[in-house]
């Protein structure tokens, strides 16, 4: 699988990753706490203490997000939905599923586990801030109160009934259960999610005009992220239904042109890429499929070395490629390509190459079905 960002570790086979964009949000949260929250609520607090407590508060906040996503992941595991990784990034966290739930009840339970976890965390931190107030330094009391308060806000935000928020997923599950139509249910909550995204962006603009530049910009970017996610959520469901029951052999490119591993890159460019205008070629040696060579691999080699560099020097070997069979479901293949970060996969039958399937092939197939209403 294509790895995103830094790997922090793994738990029960679930990779925990940290996207590089997370550092932007971390610095922003620390800055807001150190410059505004602690100075405004605890007059006379030394600047160094405010910055240290701000780092502690930000770390606890992101640990809370991580636990929120773990709640989703563990609920998914209980429902036999495989989770590949949990990623923390600039807009929060994401528990990445290899495949969407097949039943509405599973979707509802998985989506609801995150807000329930955040609600419990909010209650625990707020309770500790109240119970330990007489014995804690003011600053530490403020950290506990802040983390508890933010977790409650996280619950309220996530329960907004718009896709892709947890509330939207729960509403979609309910609509799906009663209507039996996943696509129609997704269209409804996707539209609600897009409306909410525009509200956030408009609010951000008002906040900027009110003098809150940083907060306003954050709201605008969150709104833009939710808008794109709401659209793509519906698109993926349309893809899922459009490809349901369609085997790869109905979409793949059959009898693809092949190249020998000893061909030079100059001949590859002149005799294959320019003449056939394909961006990828299977590599065959004595009738055996041994790898794939792509145009981007050629571009990575200096042009004056093309004459002396062979296809075998730059190709992706077969053992490093995922392969599929002709009767594999096209949607499963699409998910495999997305998960692996690949644009195409070889199709093998009885260990022989019978075709190439690409994301472009799959997307065009769905577009044609949509256009023809089939």
ABEGO torsion letter per residue (X at the ends): XBBBEBBAEBBGGBBBBBBAAAAAAAAAAAAAAAAAAAAAABBGBBAAAAAAAAAAAAAAAAAAAAAAAAAAAAAAAAAGBBBABBBBBAAEBBBBBABBBABAAAAAAAAAAAAAAAAAAAAAAAAAAAAAAAABBAAAAAAAAAAAAAAAAAAAAAABBBOABAAAAAAAAAAAAAAGBAAAAAAAAAAAAAAAAAAAAAAAAAAAAAGBAAAAAAAAAAAAAAAAAAAAAAAAAAAAAAABGBBAAAABBBGBBBBBAABBAAAAAAAAAAAAGBABBBBBBGGBBAEBBBAAAAAABBAAAAAABBAAAABBBAAABBBBBAABBAAAAAAAAAAAGBABBBBBBGGBBAEBBBAAAAAAAAAAAAAAGX
